[in-house]
Amino acid sequence: MQNALRMSRTLPATVSLFYDRPFPVIHGELFTRALVEQITDPAVQHIAKHRLIGNINQWSDNTDMEGVEREKLQRLYA
């Protein structure tokens, strides 16, 4: 779908396993990088220079985030 939309350069759309886990993935980070390369607005480029970590559900497998200080989480996105 990303390639069909032509929002970035064409990338391989083949799947491979996620490390040693039985989950086929297309390595979405490649598409993310290709999209970031298209950003021309300086303010958005500044944001994109930071580590792209996604939302909390993408990097935390902990369903109980209670007790984590909100300020510490906010620093990840600053």
N, C-alpha and C positions, 0 to 999 in steps of 0.2 A: 504494500500500500504506500509506504514512504516513497519508494522509487516511482510509483505511478503518479504521485502528486508532484514530482520533480521539484521539491523544495530544497534539495541539495544534490550533490553529485550522486550518481548511481552507486549503490553499495551491494555487496553480495547478500542475498536473501536466503542463504542456506542455513540450516540449523546444525548445531552440534551439542553434545552433552555439556551440562554445567559442571565443570571439573569432574569429580568422580560420582556425581549424583545423577540419578536417572531422569533428569529434566532437560528436554531439548529447548534450546534458546537460540535467538538470532543475534545475540550480543548487541542489545539496544544501545549500549554506550557508543558504538560506532556511529549510529544514526544521530545520537545526541551531539557528538563532536562535529559531525558534518553540518548539522543545523546551526550550531554555535558559530561555525566558520562563516555563515551567511549574515550574521548580525552586523549592521552598519551604524546603528545609533550608539554614540560614545557612552551614554549613561548605561545602556543595556550591556555593552561590551564590558564595562567596569564590573557589573554584577556577574557576568559570565566568566570573568577571570578567576573568580573564587571557585573553590572546589564544588563541583556539582554533586550534591549528596542526595537529592530527592527529598521526599517527605519522610516523616518519622517512621511510617509503616514500611518504607522501602529499606531502611537500614537497621531497624530494631526488630528483633524477633521476640522481644519481651512484651507480653500482653499486659503486664502490670507496671506501668510507668509511674505509679503513684510514689511520691517520695523523692522524685527527681526534681531538683529545683528548676523552675521555669527559666530563670536567668541563664543557667548553664546551657539549656537547650537553645535558647535564643542566640547565644554566642556562636553556635554552629552555623547559623544562618546570617550572621553579620558580615 
